[in-house]
Amino acid sequence: MRRAVIACEMLKDELTKAMKLAGSDLPIVWMDTKYHNNPSLLHEKLQEKIDGLEGYEEILLTYGACGNAVINLKATTARLVIPKTEDCISMILSRPGKTFIRLKNTYFLTRAWIDSDANLLKDFKRTVEKYGRKRAERLFKKMLHSYDKLMLIDTGAYNIGEYVAKAEEIAKLADMSLFVEKGSIWMLEKLISGPYEEFCVVPKGGVVTFDDLGFSSEKPAIIQKI
C-alpha cells in the first residue's frame, strides 16, 4: 500500500522519532506552523495537500480536530487516517486507553513552540522594541491573563534541558508557575504502524465529520495560539 504523511511542523521532533522507532521512511509533506492560528486557512491548505497526493492509497494526518480545521476535509485521492483527539497537545499528553483531561488555565510548550517564529519570547521582544519594556510587560500579562500555569512537555524527542531556562523566562514574564510534564509519542507511533482503533478512518470519497472524530457538532473548537 502506498502511504504518505501530512504533518504539522510543530510535531517534527516527535514524528521524526516515531518514524525512526517504527523503521519507517514514509514520504512526509510538512505544513507550515503559521497556519496553526487560522483554522479556516489550515483547512484550505490541508485540502490542497490531500488533493495533490495522487497515486497514494492512504494519507496519514498528524492533526487532531485542531480548531475544527479537519472537519469537512474530503478524502479525494486516498483514504484518510486522523487521530481522534482535539489537537497536538492532547496527542502528546494522552495515554492509551485513558480519557485525556486538559488542565485549565495552562499554556503548553515544547521545543517547537519555543523555537517557532511567533513564539512568546520573540513576541515580547518585538513588543519591547515598539512600546518599551514596562508597557510590553503589561501587554504581555494582559494577553496571557487567562493562564496561570505553564507546562513544558517532555516528549522524549528533544533535549528538554536546553529549554527549561527559556520556559522559565516566559513564566516569569507572564507571572505563571512553570512545571514539566512527561509526554508521549505513542499516538504518532500508532499512526505510522497501526492498528487504528483510536483513529478516524475516512474511505476515499468520504468526508471527515465530527462523529468520525468522536465529537459532537456542538463541541467548541480548541486551539492554543502560537
Backbone as CSV, one residue per row, in Angstrom:
resi,resn,N_x,N_y,N_z,CA_x,CA_y,CA_z,C_x,C_y,C_z
1,MET,0.842,-1.201,0.000,0.000,0.000,0.000,0.876,1.250,0.000
2,ARG,0.605,2.163,-0.918,1.348,3.420,-0.969,0.740,4.392,0.040
3,ARG,1.565,4.863,0.955,1.101,5.727,2.034,1.970,6.974,2.105
4,ALA,1.378,8.068,2.574,2.107,9.319,2.770,1.589,9.989,4.033
5,VAL,2.363,10.931,4.548,2.011,11.644,5.776,1.915,13.135,5.487
6,ILE,0.883,13.767,6.005,0.802,15.228,6.029,0.950,15.632,7.485
7,ALA,1.984,16.407,7.788,2.336,16.648,9.192,2.579,18.121,9.488
8,CYS,2.173,18.525,10.677,2.450,19.871,11.177,3.893,19.942,11.663
9,GLU,4.601,20.996,11.276,5.991,21.154,11.704,6.115,21.271,13.220
10,MET,5.007,21.597,13.899,5.030,21.690,15.354,5.325,20.333,15.994
11,LEU,5.099,19.256,15.248,5.347,17.902,15.761,6.540,17.241,15.074
12,LYS,7.421,18.042,14.508,8.529,17.479,13.723,9.440,16.596,14.568
13,ASP,9.803,17.048,15.763,10.661,16.241,16.645,10.004,14.905,16.960
14,GLU,8.739,14.979,17.329,8.025,13.789,17.793,7.753,12.804,16.650
15,LEU,7.358,13.323,15.488,7.092,12.429,14.358,8.385,11.799,13.846
16,THR,9.454,12.580,13.823,10.746,12.043,13.382,11.171,10.876,14.263
17,LYS,10.990,11.033,15.584,11.352,9.947,16.497,10.423,8.748,16.312
18,ALA,9.123,9.001,16.167,8.158,7.907,15.991,8.469,7.099,14.732
19,MET,8.835,7.787,13.668,9.142,7.094,12.417,10.443,6.305,12.528
20,LYS,11.390,6.848,13.260,12.650,6.128,13.474,12.397,4.848,14.264
21,LEU,11.583,4.948,15.316,11.266,3.771,16.125,10.502,2.724,15.316
22,ALA,9.691,3.198,14.376,8.894,2.283,13.554,9.670,1.770,12.343
23,GLY,10.873,2.316,12.141,11.657,1.926,10.969,10.981,2.338,9.673
24,SER,10.290,3.484,9.717,9.503,3.935,8.571,10.213,5.042,7.798
25,ASP,10.066,5.005,6.486,10.588,6.077,5.642,9.481,6.634,4.740
26,LEU,8.263,6.673,5.272,7.142,7.213,4.508,7.422,8.653,4.091
27,PRO,7.005,9.052,2.899,7.171,10.450,2.491,6.306,11.363,3.355
28,ILE,6.858,12.523,3.704,6.150,13.471,4.574,5.981,14.807,3.866
29,VAL,4.775,15.332,3.896,4.503,16.693,3.445,4.373,17.546,4.701
30,TRP,5.331,18.447,4.918,5.322,19.269,6.128,4.479,20.519,5.919
31,MET,3.644,20.823,6.901,2.790,22.010,6.861,3.368,23.091,7.759
32,ASP,3.457,24.301,7.237,3.993,25.432,7.986,3.151,25.692,9.237
33,THR,3.823,25.969,10.345,3.115,26.231,11.603,2.299,27.519,11.570
34,LYS,2.571,28.390,10.589,1.846,29.669,10.547,0.349,29.468,10.317
35,TYR,-0.029,28.319,9.758,-1.453,28.053,9.523,-2.184,27.674,10.810
36,HIS,-1.419,27.376,11.856,-1.988,26.878,13.109,-2.988,27.852,13.716
37,ASN,-2.707,29.151,13.591,-3.559,30.157,14.230,-4.798,30.515,13.409
38,ASN,-4.945,29.926,12.241,-6.080,30.232,11.374,-6.694,28.921,10.871
39,PRO,-7.625,28.342,11.634,-8.194,27.037,11.266,-8.793,26.987,9.866
40,SER,-9.421,28.069,9.418,-10.018,28.081,8.078,-8.946,27.963,7.005
41,LEU,-7.857,28.701,7.187,-6.751,28.630,6.233,-6.064,27.271,6.310
42,LEU,-5.918,26.739,7.529,-5.317,25.413,7.690,-6.155,24.369,6.954
43,HIS,-7.466,24.454,7.089,-8.362,23.536,6.380,-8.119,23.610,4.871
44,GLU,-8.045,24.823,4.369,-7.841,25.027,2.926,-6.518,24.422,2.463
45,LYS,-5.452,24.658,3.236,-4.128,24.159,2.861,-4.055,22.634,2.969
46,LEU,-4.694,22.073,3.996,-4.721,20.615,4.130,-5.433,19.979,2.936
47,GLN,-6.549,20.578,2.540,-7.279,20.030,1.392,-6.437,20.094,0.119
48,GLU,-5.687,21.186,-0.041,-4.805,21.310,-1.207,-3.772,20.190,-1.232
49,LYS,-3.197,19.892,-0.067,-2.177,18.840,0.003,-2.785,17.465,-0.267
50,ILE,-3.964,17.223,0.287,-4.649,15.946,0.047,-4.938,15.784,-1.448
51,ASP,-5.468,16.835,-2.053,-5.805,16.783,-3.477,-4.573,16.530,-4.344
52,GLY,-3.419,17.004,-3.864,-2.197,16.881,-4.652,-1.479,15.552,-4.506
53,LEU,-1.881,14.741,-3.536,-1.205,13.454,-3.300,-1.889,12.337,-4.089
54,GLU,-1.751,12.391,-5.375,-2.333,11.364,-6.235,-1.411,10.148,-6.298
55,GLY,-1.995,8.991,-6.477,-1.205,7.769,-6.577,-0.968,7.079,-5.248
56,TYR,-1.559,7.636,-4.167,-1.450,7.018,-2.843,-2.784,6.382,-2.466
57,GLU,-2.696,5.370,-1.633,-3.909,4.695,-1.167,-4.319,5.149,0.228
58,GLU,-3.356,5.689,0.997,-3.634,6.101,2.379,-2.805,7.326,2.722
59,ILE,-3.472,8.318,3.331,-2.803,9.539,3.779,-3.005,9.670,5.282
60,LEU,-1.910,9.766,6.024,-1.936,9.903,7.476,-1.759,11.369,7.840
61,LEU,-2.612,11.885,8.718,-2.518,13.283,9.141,-2.134,13.358,10.612
62,THR,-1.110,14.154,10.928,-0.732,14.340,12.336,-1.489,15.531,12.924
63,TYR,-2.782,15.528,12.731,-3.641,16.592,13.236,-4.807,15.967,13.985
64,GLY,-5.227,16.652,15.066,-6.484,16.311,15.684,-7.537,17.202,15.044
65,ALA,-8.580,17.548,15.794,-9.588,18.456,15.248,-8.964,19.811,14.930
66,CYS,-8.027,20.255,15.790,-7.245,21.480,15.548,-8.116,22.673,15.162
67,GLY,-8.944,23.096,16.110,-9.815,24.236,15.844,-10.850,23.933,14.780
68,ASN,-11.169,22.643,14.620,-12.123,22.149,13.612,-11.596,22.272,12.185
69,ALA,-10.286,22.430,12.040,-9.688,22.573,10.707,-9.845,21.321,9.857
70,VAL,-9.912,20.147,10.491,-10.019,18.909,9.696,-11.464,18.540,9.361
71,ILE,-12.421,19.202,10.015,-13.829,18.896,9.747,-14.178,19.277,8.304
72,ASN,-14.838,18.364,7.615,-15.249,18.524,6.216,-14.105,18.394,5.213
73,LEU,-12.935,17.925,5.662,-11.906,17.576,4.686,-12.423,16.417,3.834
74,LYS,-12.122,16.457,2.558,-12.586,15.421,1.633,-11.440,14.467,1.296
75,ALA,-11.727,13.190,1.359,-10.730,12.171,1.005,-10.748,11.980,-0.509
76,THR,-10.244,12.970,-1.216,-10.368,12.998,-2.677,-9.445,12.019,-3.387
77,THR,-8.264,11.784,-2.828,-7.267,10.976,-3.537,-6.960,9.644,-2.867
78,ALA,-7.263,9.526,-1.585,-6.937,8.310,-0.831,-7.735,8.310,0.460
79,ARG,-7.743,7.191,1.152,-8.406,7.178,2.459,-7.546,7.966,3.436
80,LEU,-8.204,8.615,4.400,-7.530,9.449,5.391,-7.541,8.764,6.746
81,VAL,-6.429,8.896,7.476,-6.343,8.392,8.843,-5.960,9.563,9.738
82,ILE,-6.815,9.863,10.726,-6.640,11.041,11.578,-6.827,10.638,13.037
83,PRO,-5.927,11.054,13.938,-6.096,10.737,15.361,-7.403,11.317,15.917
84,LYS,-8.100,10.538,16.726,-9.318,11.028,17.379,-8.915,11.806,18.624
85,THR,-8.519,13.038,18.415,-8.050,13.865,19.523,-8.274,15.328,19.176
86,GLU,-8.187,16.192,20.179,-8.508,17.600,19.965,-7.440,18.329,19.164
87,ASP,-6.185,18.097,19.513,-5.099,18.823,18.857,-3.772,18.153,19.181
88,CYS,-2.668,18.795,18.803,-1.361,18.183,19.037,-1.013,18.123,20.522
89,ILE,-1.584,19.004,21.320,-1.326,18.980,22.762,-1.890,17.703,23.373
90,SER,-3.157,17.426,23.088,-3.753,16.189,23.608,-3.095,14.964,22.982
91,MET,-2.581,15.113,21.759,-1.923,13.994,21.082,-0.673,13.533,21.824
92,ILE,0.093,14.481,22.371,1.353,14.117,23.029,1.238,14.024,24.551
93,LEU,0.057,14.336,25.089,-0.141,14.203,26.535,-1.063,13.040,26.904
94,SER,-1.792,12.516,25.933,-2.734,11.429,26.224,-2.007,10.120,26.480
95,ARG,-2.735,9.180,27.088,-2.204,7.851,27.366,-3.167,6.809,26.797
96,PRO,-2.662,5.671,26.331,-3.529,4.644,25.737,-4.638,4.205,26.691
97,GLY,-5.860,4.190,26.205,-6.985,3.694,26.987,-7.488,4.633,28.061
98,LYS,-6.927,5.844,28.142,-7.341,6.797,29.169,-7.912,8.055,28.526
99,THR,-8.933,8.621,29.163,-9.525,9.858,28.677,-8.612,11.026,29.017
100,PHE,-8.276,11.819,28.025,-7.414,12.977,28.262,-8.229,14.127,28.839
101,ILE,-7.768,14.656,29.961,-8.408,15.813,30.588,-7.417,16.969,30.558
102,ARG,-7.755,17.993,29.806,-6.869,19.143,29.641,-6.868,20.011,30.897
103,LEU,-5.684,20.327,31.389,-5.583,21.212,32.543,-6.080,22.606,32.176
104,LYS,-6.887,23.171,33.045,-7.410,24.506,32.788,-6.342,25.567,33.057
105,ASN,-6.505,26.699,32.404,-5.638,27.869,32.621,-4.160,27.547,32.421
106,THR,-3.876,26.638,31.495,-2.497,26.193,31.285,-2.065,26.449,29.849
107,TYR,-0.890,27.055,29.712,-0.285,27.262,28.391,0.767,26.177,28.215
108,PHE,0.777,25.545,27.045,1.631,24.383,26.814,2.791,24.723,25.885
109,LEU,3.962,24.172,26.209,5.160,24.416,25.404,5.893,23.117,25.089
110,THR,6.519,23.079,23.926,7.530,22.075,23.591,8.671,22.836,22.928
111,ARG,9.704,22.136,22.525,10.801,22.796,21.819,10.281,23.549,20.594
112,ALA,9.405,22.908,19.843,8.913,23.524,18.608,8.158,24.819,18.882
113,TRP,7.355,24.852,19.961,6.647,26.084,20.313,7.636,27.184,20.677
114,ILE,8.636,26.834,21.470,9.609,27.822,21.917,10.439,28.349,20.754
115,ASP,10.765,27.492,19.800,11.623,27.884,18.682,10.864,28.444,17.485
116,SER,9.544,28.433,17.524,8.776,28.915,16.372,8.969,30.419,16.178
117,ASP,8.757,30.883,14.955,8.962,32.298,14.631,8.028,33.212,15.414
118,ALA,6.876,32.693,15.789,5.889,33.511,16.510,5.826,33.142,17.985
119,ASN,6.947,32.690,18.563,6.912,32.258,19.962,6.766,33.446,20.905
120,LEU,6.409,33.145,22.135,6.095,34.194,23.107,7.267,35.119,23.394
121,LEU,8.475,34.571,23.497,9.636,35.409,23.799,9.927,36.383,22.668
122,LYS,9.845,35.900,21.436,10.082,36.784,20.294,9.006,37.848,20.209
123,ASP,7.756,37.457,20.486,6.662,38.430,20.513,6.918,39.504,21.563
124,PHE,7.384,39.075,22.735,7.659,40.021,23.811,8.764,40.994,23.413
125,LYS,9.839,40.474,22.827,10.965,41.331,22.436,10.553,42.330,21.363
126,ARG,9.709,41.898,20.434,9.209,42.823,19.411,8.340,43.909,20.045
127,THR,7.559,43.524,21.057,6.709,44.494,21.747,7.549,45.485,22.542
128,VAL,8.637,45.006,23.146,9.559,45.893,23.870,10.134,46.932,22.924
129,GLU,10.553,46.497,21.740,11.132,47.414,20.751,10.128,48.481,20.323
130,LYS,8.859,48.104,20.308,7.824,49.029,19.843,7.311,49.950,20.939
131,TYR,7.141,49.413,22.170,6.487,50.180,23.229,7.350,50.441,24.463
132,GLY,8.498,49.810,24.552,9.287,49.905,25.774,8.965,48.750,26.706
133,ARG,9.884,48.475,27.646,9.747,47.265,28.456,8.545,47.293,29.400
134,LYS,8.315,48.394,30.095,7.228,48.419,31.075,5.865,48.185,30.424
135,ARG,5.624,48.891,29.320,4.337,48.715,28.646,4.246,47.317,28.036
136,ALA,5.377,46.824,27.526,5.398,45.478,26.943,5.040,44.429,27.986
137,GLU,5.546,44.597,29.214,5.234,43.648,30.285,3.741,43.669,30.608
138,ARG,3.151,44.869,30.634,1.713,44.975,30.910,0.896,44.306,29.801
139,LEU,1.282,44.558,28.560,0.562,43.973,27.429,0.703,42.452,27.403
140,PHE,1.900,41.985,27.733,2.185,40.552,27.733,1.327,39.843,28.776
141,LYS,1.264,40.420,29.971,0.462,39.824,31.038,-1.031,39.879,30.716
142,LYS,-1.451,40.964,30.069,-2.858,41.081,29.680,-3.213,40.027,28.632
143,MET,-2.305,39.812,27.684,-2.534,38.831,26.621,-2.677,37.422,27.182
144,LEU,-1.929,37.138,28.252,-1.918,35.796,28.831,-2.670,35.732,30.160
145,HIS,-3.592,36.664,30.369,-4.251,36.765,31.674,-5.064,35.524,32.035
146,SER,-5.511,34.776,31.027,-6.341,33.598,31.314,-5.510,32.370,31.693
147,TYR,-4.185,32.503,31.649,-3.299,31.391,32.014,-2.575,31.700,33.320
148,ASP,-2.497,30.713,34.211,-1.682,30.892,35.414,-0.625,29.799,35.554
149,LYS,-0.648,28.837,34.630,0.341,27.748,34.655,0.975,27.595,33.275
150,LEU,2.251,27.231,33.282,2.988,27.000,32.042,3.568,25.592,32.088
151,MET,3.155,24.740,31.151,3.631,23.360,31.122,4.632,23.166,29.986
152,LEU,5.817,22.729,30.331,6.809,22.333,29.337,6.706,20.819,29.189
153,ILE,6.342,20.358,27.995,6.085,18.934,27.778,7.359,18.224,27.341
154,ASP,7.751,17.232,28.116,8.933,16.427,27.796,8.483,15.198,27.013
155,THR,8.546,15.285,25.692,8.090,14.184,24.845,9.172,13.129,24.636
156,GLY,10.388,13.413,25.101,11.490,12.487,24.889,12.087,12.583,23.500
157,ALA,11.603,13.553,22.713,12.072,13.700,21.332,13.075,14.834,21.167
158,TYR,13.355,15.540,22.254,14.346,16.621,22.209,14.971,16.746,23.593
159,ASN,16.085,17.467,23.659,16.791,17.652,24.925,16.094,18.743,25.733
160,ILE,15.267,18.333,26.660,14.463,19.308,27.404,15.321,20.234,28.256
161,GLY,16.495,19.758,28.676,17.371,20.586,29.497,17.778,21.880,28.825
162,GLU,17.768,21.882,27.492,18.150,23.078,26.750,17.027,24.111,26.698
163,TYR,15.830,23.743,27.155,14.679,24.635,27.003,14.026,25.046,28.315
164,VAL,14.489,24.497,29.418,13.909,24.857,30.714,14.123,26.337,31.016
165,ALA,15.328,26.841,30.748,15.630,28.245,31.044,14.733,29.188,30.240
166,LYS,14.500,28.863,28.979,13.631,29.701,28.149,12.192,29.655,28.660
167,ALA,11.757,28.482,29.075,10.407,28.351,29.629,10.290,29.140,30.930
168,GLU,11.343,29.113,31.737,11.347,29.874,32.992,11.243,31.371,32.715
169,GLU,11.903,31.826,31.665,11.850,33.244,31.300,10.432,33.649,30.908
170,ILE,9.772,32.806,30.135,8.387,33.082,29.742,7.478,33.102,30.969
171,ALA,7.652,32.124,31.844,6.822,32.032,33.050,6.983,33.271,33.927
172,LYS,8.207,33.743,34.050,8.474,34.926,34.880,7.818,36.164,34.281
173,LEU,7.946,36.331,32.979,7.367,37.500,32.314,5.848,37.528,32.430
174,ALA,5.235,36.345,32.399,3.772,36.265,32.390,3.165,35.944,33.749
175,ASP,3.999,35.895,34.791,3.516,35.569,36.139,2.810,34.215,36.181
176,MET,3.410,33.223,35.540,2.858,31.873,35.548,3.811,30.939,36.279
177,SER,3.251,29.888,36.860,4.091,28.880,37.506,4.447,27.816,36.475
178,LEU,5.727,27.484,36.398,6.214,26.525,35.405,6.339,25.132,36.000
179,PHE,5.934,24.130,35.236,6.217,22.753,35.622,6.446,21.921,34.364
180,VAL,7.181,20.833,34.519,7.497,19.937,33.409,6.627,18.690,33.515
181,GLU,6.036,18.285,32.412,5.170,17.108,32.378,5.680,16.129,31.323
182,LYS,5.684,14.848,31.679,6.119,13.827,30.736,5.059,13.618,29.665
183,GLY,5.478,13.704,28.409,4.580,13.447,27.298,4.831,12.076,26.698
184,SER,4.227,11.818,25.560,4.364,10.512,24.915,4.139,10.655,23.412
185,ILE,4.790,9.787,22.641,4.577,9.794,21.190,3.843,8.526,20.737
186,TRP,3.181,7.835,21.672,2.532,6.569,21.337,1.514,6.723,20.207
187,MET,0.783,7.858,20.200,-0.242,8.035,19.178,0.371,8.214,17.792
188,LEU,1.501,8.900,17.739,2.191,9.059,16.462,2.776,7.734,15.985
189,GLU,3.270,6.939,16.929,3.786,5.615,16.560,2.668,4.753,15.970
190,LYS,1.481,4.811,16.589,0.350,4.020,16.086,-0.160,4.566,14.752
191,LEU,-0.054,5.870,14.576,-0.456,6.455,13.298,0.389,5.879,12.162
192,ILE,1.674,5.684,12.445,2.580,5.149,11.433,2.388,3.642,11.246
193,SER,2.221,2.928,12.349,2.241,1.460,12.290,0.880,0.780,12.415
194,GLY,-0.142,1.501,12.945,-1.430,0.866,13.195,-1.354,-0.014,14.440
195,PRO,-2.461,-0.684,14.819,-3.798,-0.603,14.215,-4.491,0.718,14.560
196,TYR,-5.711,0.923,14.045,-6.313,2.247,14.074,-7.576,2.365,14.928
197,GLU,-7.598,1.691,16.076,-8.779,1.795,16.945,-9.007,3.226,17.435
198,GLU,-7.936,3.960,17.701,-8.056,5.321,18.238,-8.042,6.376,17.142
199,PHE,-8.320,5.961,15.911,-8.203,6.882,14.789,-9.484,6.930,13.966
200,CYS,-9.656,8.060,13.322,-10.736,8.249,12.365,-10.221,7.799,10.996
201,VAL,-10.895,6.844,10.386,-10.500,6.351,9.062,-11.624,6.683,8.079
202,VAL,-11.321,7.565,7.139,-12.316,8.012,6.161,-11.966,7.417,4.799
203,PRO,-12.841,6.604,4.234,-12.540,5.979,2.940,-12.458,7.009,1.817
204,LYS,-11.747,6.657,0.775,-11.652,7.540,-0.386,-13.054,7.900,-0.867
205,GLY,-13.256,9.194,-1.096,-14.570,9.685,-1.495,-15.398,10.189,-0.331
206,GLY,-14.956,9.901,0.902,-15.686,10.324,2.095,-15.293,11.714,2.569
207,VAL,-15.957,12.148,3.647,-15.728,13.473,4.232,-15.573,13.318,5.740
208,VAL,-14.638,14.048,6.338,-14.410,13.993,7.784,-15.540,14.724,8.505
209,THR,-16.156,14.064,9.488,-17.237,14.670,10.262,-16.877,14.701,11.746
210,PHE,-17.671,15.447,12.520,-17.490,15.460,13.973,-17.653,14.054,14.540
211,ASP,-18.643,13.327,14.032,-18.885,11.964,14.511,-17.683,11.064,14.259
212,ASP,-17.031,11.234,13.117,-15.843,10.430,12.806,-14.778,10.591,13.880
213,LEU,-14.650,11.817,14.392,-13.634,12.113,15.399,-14.116,11.828,16.813
214,GLY,-15.387,11.441,16.948,-15.920,11.130,18.266,-16.380,12.343,19.031
215,PHE,-16.589,13.477,18.328,-17.045,14.705,18.962,-18.459,15.025,18.498
216,SER,-19.200,15.743,19.349,-20.493,16.251,18.916,-20.258,17.535,18.138
217,SER,-21.197,17.897,17.289,-21.039,19.114,16.482,-21.082,20.372,17.336
218,GLU,-21.568,20.233,18.595,-21.622,21.404,19.471,-20.317,21.625,20.224
219,LYS,-19.376,20.684,20.098,-18.137,20.797,20.861,-17.368,22.032,20.400
220,PRO,-16.977,22.910,21.326,-16.248,24.111,20.927,-14.867,23.783,20.380
221,ALA,-14.438,24.562,19.421,-13.098,24.386,18.867,-12.065,24.806,19.900
222,ILE,-11.026,23.994,20.063,-9.947,24.313,20.995,-8.691,24.579,20.194
223,ILE,-8.077,25.710,20.416,-6.828,25.996,19.730,-5.977,26.904,20.603
224,GLN,-4.721,26.550,20.777,-3.785,27.392,21.517,-2.988,28.179,20.501
225,LYS,-3.093,29.480,20.586,-2.359,30.327,19.659,-0.861,30.156,19.862
226,ILE,-0.140,30.203,18.753,1.322,30.118,18.828,1.870,31.482,19.185
